[in-house]
Amino acid sequence: MYIKEIIQIENITVEELKNELIIEFKQLLKSFLEQQEKADELLTRQETANILKVSLVTLWDWTKKDVLPAYRIGYKVRYKKSEVLESLKKINRFK
């Protein structure tokens, strides 16, 4: 079903409309960028295991098998949240 929306603009100048659109666009862009920053957040091994609902042993096995990309920072292993979520989609896919 298709719902058609009609927007009627009255008593506003072109300049006011332009300013309103710019403000809305900036808010949408800011929201998008905040979501991107959260998606690229680095997770610890425990946080990653909790998201995937697996043990640390299984997480390590998946990391060794390149199922899940990991990053070593000094002696610590970290995972990008966006890559964890993407890997989860691949893991859950039936073959």
ChimeraX commands (.cxc) that place a marker at each C-alpha (Angstrom):
marker #1 position 0.00,0.00,0.00 radius 0.5
marker #1 position 1.36,3.41,-0.96 radius 0.5
marker #1 position 0.61,6.41,1.24 radius 0.5
marker #1 position 1.08,9.77,-0.36 radius 0.5
marker #1 position 2.09,12.67,1.81 radius 0.5
marker #1 position 1.39,16.22,0.78 radius 0.5
marker #1 position 3.27,19.12,2.28 radius 0.5
marker #1 position 1.75,22.53,1.88 radius 0.5
marker #1 position 3.90,25.56,2.55 radius 0.5
marker #1 position 2.33,28.93,3.13 radius 0.5
marker #1 position 3.63,32.28,4.32 radius 0.5
marker #1 position 7.32,31.40,4.19 radius 0.5
marker #1 position 10.02,32.91,2.05 radius 0.5
marker #1 position 12.42,30.91,-0.04 radius 0.5
marker #1 position 15.24,32.00,2.28 radius 0.5
marker #1 position 13.37,30.78,5.38 radius 0.5
marker #1 position 12.66,27.45,3.70 radius 0.5
marker #1 position 16.31,27.12,2.73 radius 0.5
marker #1 position 17.42,27.81,6.31 radius 0.5
marker #1 position 14.97,25.26,7.71 radius 0.5
marker #1 position 16.20,22.62,5.27 radius 0.5
marker #1 position 19.84,23.33,6.16 radius 0.5
marker #1 position 19.09,22.99,9.88 radius 0.5
marker #1 position 17.29,19.66,9.32 radius 0.5
marker #1 position 20.08,18.37,7.10 radius 0.5
marker #1 position 22.72,19.26,9.70 radius 0.5
marker #1 position 20.79,17.40,12.40 radius 0.5
marker #1 position 20.45,14.31,10.20 radius 0.5
marker #1 position 24.14,14.40,9.31 radius 0.5
marker #1 position 25.15,14.79,12.97 radius 0.5
marker #1 position 22.97,11.82,13.93 radius 0.5
marker #1 position 24.45,9.70,11.13 radius 0.5
marker #1 position 28.03,10.55,12.14 radius 0.5
marker #1 position 27.31,9.70,15.78 radius 0.5
marker #1 position 25.98,6.31,14.72 radius 0.5
marker #1 position 29.09,5.70,12.61 radius 0.5
marker #1 position 31.35,6.53,15.57 radius 0.5
marker #1 position 29.47,4.03,17.72 radius 0.5
marker #1 position 29.73,1.38,15.01 radius 0.5
marker #1 position 33.53,1.78,14.87 radius 0.5
marker #1 position 33.85,1.50,18.62 radius 0.5
marker #1 position 36.54,-0.95,19.76 radius 0.5
marker #1 position 35.35,-3.82,21.94 radius 0.5
marker #1 position 37.25,-5.99,24.39 radius 0.5
marker #1 position 37.27,-9.77,24.01 radius 0.5
marker #1 position 34.70,-10.12,26.80 radius 0.5
marker #1 position 32.37,-7.47,25.31 radius 0.5
marker #1 position 32.62,-9.14,21.92 radius 0.5
marker #1 position 31.92,-12.59,23.37 radius 0.5
marker #1 position 28.89,-11.17,25.20 radius 0.5
marker #1 position 27.48,-9.63,22.01 radius 0.5
marker #1 position 27.96,-12.86,20.09 radius 0.5
marker #1 position 26.76,-14.99,23.04 radius 0.5
marker #1 position 29.81,-17.28,22.80 radius 0.5
marker #1 position 32.65,-18.25,25.10 radius 0.5
marker #1 position 36.09,-16.66,24.97 radius 0.5
marker #1 position 37.42,-19.97,23.62 radius 0.5
marker #1 position 34.96,-19.88,20.70 radius 0.5
marker #1 position 35.77,-16.22,20.08 radius 0.5
marker #1 position 39.48,-17.03,19.93 radius 0.5
marker #1 position 38.80,-19.94,17.59 radius 0.5
marker #1 position 36.78,-17.72,15.24 radius 0.5
marker #1 position 39.55,-15.12,15.36 radius 0.5
marker #1 position 42.21,-17.71,14.45 radius 0.5
marker #1 position 40.03,-18.99,11.59 radius 0.5
marker #1 position 39.52,-15.40,10.26 radius 0.5
marker #1 position 35.78,-15.62,10.84 radius 0.5
marker #1 position 36.10,-12.51,12.95 radius 0.5
marker #1 position 38.80,-9.85,12.34 radius 0.5
marker #1 position 40.72,-8.72,15.42 radius 0.5
marker #1 position 43.21,-5.94,16.13 radius 0.5
marker #1 position 46.14,-6.19,18.51 radius 0.5
marker #1 position 46.92,-3.02,20.45 radius 0.5
marker #1 position 50.01,-3.77,22.49 radius 0.5
marker #1 position 49.16,-6.94,24.39 radius 0.5
marker #1 position 45.42,-6.41,24.07 radius 0.5
marker #1 position 43.07,-7.76,21.42 radius 0.5
marker #1 position 40.20,-5.59,20.26 radius 0.5
marker #1 position 37.33,-5.98,17.79 radius 0.5
marker #1 position 35.51,-3.30,15.81 radius 0.5
marker #1 position 31.85,-3.33,16.71 radius 0.5
marker #1 position 30.75,-2.81,13.09 radius 0.5
marker #1 position 32.82,-5.82,11.97 radius 0.5
marker #1 position 31.50,-7.95,14.82 radius 0.5
marker #1 position 27.91,-7.19,13.81 radius 0.5
marker #1 position 28.71,-7.84,10.14 radius 0.5
marker #1 position 30.39,-11.15,11.01 radius 0.5
marker #1 position 27.36,-12.12,13.06 radius 0.5
marker #1 position 25.20,-11.79,9.94 radius 0.5
marker #1 position 27.59,-14.08,8.04 radius 0.5
marker #1 position 27.76,-16.63,10.87 radius 0.5
marker #1 position 23.98,-16.85,11.08 radius 0.5
marker #1 position 23.52,-17.32,7.33 radius 0.5
marker #1 position 22.48,-20.83,6.26 radius 0.5
marker #1 position 24.63,-22.43,3.60 radius 0.5
marker link #1:1,2 radius 0.2
marker link #1:2,3 radius 0.2
marker link #1:3,4 radius 0.2
marker link #1:4,5 radius 0.2
marker link #1:5,6 radius 0.2
marker link #1:6,7 radius 0.2
marker link #1:7,8 radius 0.2
marker link #1:8,9 radius 0.2
marker link #1:9,10 radius 0.2
marker link #1:10,11 radius 0.2
marker link #1:11,12 radius 0.2
marker link #1:12,13 radius 0.2
marker link #1:13,14 radius 0.2
marker link #1:14,15 radius 0.2
marker link #1:15,16 radius 0.2
marker link #1:16,17 radius 0.2
marker link #1:17,18 radius 0.2
marker link #1:18,19 radius 0.2
marker link #1:19,20 radius 0.2
marker link #1:20,21 radius 0.2
marker link #1:21,22 radius 0.2
marker link #1:22,23 radius 0.2
marker link #1:23,24 radius 0.2
marker link #1:24,25 radius 0.2
marker link #1:25,26 radius 0.2
marker link #1:26,27 radius 0.2
marker link #1:27,28 radius 0.2
marker link #1:28,29 radius 0.2
marker link #1:29,30 radius 0.2
marker link #1:30,31 radius 0.2
marker link #1:31,32 radius 0.2
marker link #1:32,33 radius 0.2
marker link #1:33,34 radius 0.2
marker link #1:34,35 radius 0.2
marker link #1:35,36 radius 0.2
marker link #1:36,37 radius 0.2
marker link #1:37,38 radius 0.2
marker link #1:38,39 radius 0.2
marker link #1:39,40 radius 0.2
marker link #1:40,41 radius 0.2
marker link #1:41,42 radius 0.2
marker link #1:42,43 radius 0.2
marker link #1:43,44 radius 0.2
marker link #1:44,45 radius 0.2
marker link #1:45,46 radius 0.2
marker link #1:46,47 radius 0.2
marker link #1:47,48 radius 0.2
marker link #1:48,49 radius 0.2
marker link #1:49,50 radius 0.2
marker link #1:50,51 radius 0.2
marker link #1:51,52 radius 0.2
marker link #1:52,53 radius 0.2
marker link #1:53,54 radius 0.2
marker link #1:54,55 radius 0.2
marker link #1:55,56 radius 0.2
marker link #1:56,57 radius 0.2
marker link #1:57,58 radius 0.2
marker link #1:58,59 radius 0.2
marker link #1:59,60 radius 0.2
marker link #1:60,61 radius 0.2
marker link #1:61,62 radius 0.2
marker link #1:62,63 radius 0.2
marker link #1:63,64 radius 0.2
marker link #1:64,65 radius 0.2
marker link #1:65,66 radius 0.2
marker link #1:66,67 radius 0.2
marker link #1:67,68 radius 0.2
marker link #1:68,69 radius 0.2
marker link #1:69,70 radius 0.2
marker link #1:70,71 radius 0.2
marker link #1:71,72 radius 0.2
marker link #1:72,73 radius 0.2
marker link #1:73,74 radius 0.2
marker link #1:74,75 radius 0.2
marker link #1:75,76 radius 0.2
marker link #1:76,77 radius 0.2
marker link #1:77,78 radius 0.2
marker link #1:78,79 radius 0.2
marker link #1:79,80 radius 0.2
marker link #1:80,81 radius 0.2
marker link #1:81,82 radius 0.2
marker link #1:82,83 radius 0.2
marker link #1:83,84 radius 0.2
marker link #1:84,85 radius 0.2
marker link #1:85,86 radius 0.2
marker link #1:86,87 radius 0.2
marker link #1:87,88 radius 0.2
marker link #1:88,89 radius 0.2
marker link #1:89,90 radius 0.2
marker link #1:90,91 radius 0.2
marker link #1:91,92 radius 0.2
marker link #1:92,93 radius 0.2
marker link #1:93,94 radius 0.2
marker link #1:94,95 radius 0.2
view
